[in-house]
Amino acid sequence: MVLLSVLLSLVLHPAPALQDFNPHEVVYRNFSLSKLAGYWNSISVASNNLSRIQPHGDLRFYMQSLESLQNGSLQLNVHFRLLGVCERITMLLQRTDHDGVFTIDYEGESKVFILETDYHYYSTFHLRNIKGGVETSLLALYVVVATLPQHLPLSSRGRLRDA
C-alpha cells in the first residue's frame, strides 16, 4: 500500500529533480561504487517471504546512507528494529570478484546484487539469503534523499513504524 501511495504521489506531484531523469543514464553493469555513495532512502521492498519484511521481520530495515570503501566493499547505514527500538546500524557488504555482487554476514548465507542505478535518483538492489535451507529473495528500491517529495508519508521517508 505504501508503494501505491508513493507512486501516486510522484505522479500527482512530481519532484522537480525527477523531471530531469534520463533513462539513457541507467547503469546495469560496471558500477562506479563511489558514485553510489551518499544519502539514500528506502521507498519500496518486496520479498517472496513476507514474514521477513513485515514489522519486526529480520529483513525489515530502512536505508539511510551508503559509503564506498577503498577495498571495493560497501558500508550501509540503516535503521533496523532491535528489541522493539529503531536503531541505526552499519552493515558491511564485502566485494566479490563479480561486478555489483557482494556478500554479507547476516542470518545465513547472503548475497547482495546491485541491479541498476542512475546514480542521481534511484538504485535497485536484490538480496538473496539462505537461512535454514530456505532461500529468501528481497528486492529493494532506494532513492536519493534530495529527490524525495516532502509530502510523502513519513513511512516512505525511512522512519520505522508498525504498518
WOURLIN-V158292 format. One record per pair of residues at least 12 apart in sequence whose ideal C-beta (glycine too) atoms are under 10 Angstrom apart, sorted by sequence separation. I is the first residue (numbers start at 0). GAP is how many residues later the second one is. If there is no record, write none. Layout:
I;GAP, I;GAP
This chain:
44;12, 46;12, 63;12, 64;12, 65;12, 76;12, 77;12, 91;12, 92;12, 99;12, 100;12, 101;12, 112;12, 113;12, 125;12, 126;12, 144;12, 46;13, 62;13, 63;13, 64;13, 75;13, 76;13, 77;13, 90;13, 91;13, 92;13, 97;13, 99;13, 100;13, 111;13, 112;13, 124;13, 125;13, 126;13, 142;13, 144;13, 44;14, 62;14, 63;14, 75;14, 76;14, 90;14, 91;14, 98;14, 99;14, 111;14, 112;14, 124;14, 125;14, 142;14, 44;15, 60;15, 62;15, 63;15, 74;15, 75;15, 90;15, 95;15, 97;15, 98;15, 99;15, 110;15, 111;15, 112;15, 123;15, 124;15, 44;16, 61;16, 62;16, 74;16, 75;16, 95;16, 99;16, 110;16, 111;16, 123;16, 124;16, 141;16, 44;17, 60;17, 61;17, 73;17, 74;17, 75;17, 92;17, 93;17, 99;17, 109;17, 110;17, 111;17, 122;17, 123;17, 124;17, 41;18, 44;18, 60;18, 61;18, 73;18, 74;18, 92;18, 93;18, 109;18, 110;18, 122;18, 123;18, 41;19, 42;19, 59;19, 60;19, 61;19, 72;19, 73;19, 90;19, 92;19, 108;19, 109;19, 110;19, 121;19, 122;19, 41;20, 42;20, 59;20, 60;20, 72;20, 73;20, 108;20, 109;20, 121;20, 122;20, 40;21, 41;21, 58;21, 59;21, 71;21, 72;21, 73;21, 90;21, 92;21, 105;21, 107;21, 108;21, 109;21, 120;21, 121;21, 122;21, 39;22, 40;22, 41;22, 57;22, 71;22, 72;22, 106;22, 107;22, 108;22, 120;22, 121;22, 39;23, 40;23, 57;23, 64;23, 66;23, 68;23, 70;23, 71;23, 72;23, 101;23, 103;23, 105;23, 106;23, 107;23, 119;23, 120;23, 38;24, 39;24, 40;24, 56;24, 61;24, 63;24, 68;24, 70;24, 71;24, 106;24, 107;24, 114;24, 119;24, 38;25, 39;25, 55;25, 60;25, 63;25, 64;25, 65;25, 68;25, 99;25, 100;25, 101;25, 103;25, 105;25, 106;25, 107;25, 114;25, 116;25, 118;25, 120;25, 121;25, 38;26, 39;26, 54;26, 61;26, 63;26, 68;26, 75;26, 99;26, 107;26, 108;26, 109;26, 111;26, 112;26, 114;26, 117;26, 119;26, 120;26, 37;27, 38;27, 65;27, 100;27, 107;27, 116;27, 119;27, 36;28, 37;28, 55;28, 60;28, 62;28, 73;28, 75;28, 107;28, 109;28, 111;28, 36;29, 37;29, 72;29, 106;29, 35;30, 36;30, 37;30, 60;30, 71;30, 72;30, 73;30, 35;31, 36;31, 72;31, 35;32, 36;32, 92;32, 9;33, 32;33, 33;33, 34;33, 32;34, 33;34, 92;34, 32;35, 6;36, 31;36, 32;36, 33;36, 39;36, 41;36, 75;36, 5;37, 6;37, 30;37, 36;37, 39;37, 41;37, 5;38, 35;38, 36;38, 38;38, 39;38, 73;38, 32;39, 1;40, 2;40, 3;40, 32;40, 73;40, 1;41, 2;41, 32;41, 1;42, 2;42, 1;43, 2;43, 58;47, 57;48, 58;48, 57;49, 75;49, 58;51, 73;51, 51;55, 65;57, 65;59, 32;60, 62;60, 32;62, 62;62, 35;64, 32;67, 30;68, 58;68, 29;69, 30;69, 32;69, 28;70, 29;70, 58;70, 27;71, 28;71, 57;71, 27;72, 58;72, 85;72, 26;73, 57;73, 85;73, 86;73, 85;74, 84;75, 85;75, 65;76, 51;77, 58;77, 60;77, 62;77, 35;78, 57;78, 59;78, 61;78, 62;78, 42;79, 51;79, 58;79, 60;79, 62;79, 78;79, 80;79, 43;80, 44;80, 46;80, 48;80, 61;80, 62;80, 64;80, 77;80, 78;80, 79;80, 32;81, 35;81, 37;81, 42;81, 58;81, 63;81, 78;81, 80;81, 34;82, 36;82, 37;82, 39;82, 44;82, 46;82, 48;82, 51;82, 62;82, 30;83, 34;83, 35;83, 39;83, 52;83, 34;84, 51;84, 28;85, 30;85, 31;85, 33;85, 34;85, 39;85, 48;85, 50;85, 52;85, 27;86, 30;86, 47;86, 48;86, 49;86, 51;86, 26;87, 27;87, 28;87, 31;87, 35;87, 47;87, 48;87, 52;87, 27;88, 30;88, 47;88, 48;88, 26;89, 27;89, 46;89, 47;89, 48;89, 25;90, 26;90, 46;90, 47;90, 25;91, 26;91, 45;91, 46;91, 47;91, 24;92, 25;92, 26;92, 30;92, 45;92, 46;92, 24;93, 25;93, 44;93, 45;93, 46;93, 61;93, 23;94, 24;94, 44;94, 45;94, 61;94, 63;94, 22;95, 24;95, 25;95, 43;95, 44;95, 45;95, 61;95, 62;95, 21;96, 24;96, 25;96, 26;96, 43;96, 44;96, 61;96, 20;97, 25;97, 42;97, 43;97, 44;97, 60;97, 61;97, 21;98, 41;98, 42;98, 43;98, 61;98, 20;99, 21;99, 41;99, 42;99, 43;99, 60;99, 19;100, 20;100, 39;100, 40;100, 41;100, 42;100, 59;100, 19;101, 20;101, 40;101, 41;101, 17;102, 39;102, 40;102, 16;103, 17;103, 38;103, 39;103, 40;103, 59;103, 16;104, 17;104, 39;104, 40;104, 42;104, 38;105, 39;105, 40;105, 42;105, 54;105, 14;106, 35;106, 37;106, 38;106, 40;106, 54;106, 55;106, 37;107, 38;107, 39;107, 40;107, 54;107, 35;108, 37;108, 39;108, 53;108, 54;108, 42;109, 53;109, 40;111, 43;112, 41;113, 42;113, 41;114, 42;114, 40;115, 41;115, 42;115, 40;116, 41;116, 40;117, 39;118, 40;118, 38;119, 17;125, 20;126, 16;127, 19;127, 14;128, 16;129, 17;129, 16;130, 17;130, 14;131, 15;131, 16;131, 17;131, 14;132, 16;132, 9;133, 13;133, 14;133, 15;133, 14;134, 5;135, 13;135, 14;135, 12;136, 14;136, 5;137, 9;137, 11;137, 12;137, 14;137, 2;138, 9;138, 12;138, 8;139, 9;139, 11;139, 12;139, 8;140, 5;142, 8;142, 9;142, 5;143, 8;143, 8;144, 5;146, 4;147, 5;147, 8;147, 4;148, 5;149, 1;150, 4;150, 5;150, 1;151, 4;151, 5;151, 1;153, 2;153, 0;154, 1;154, 1;161, 0;162
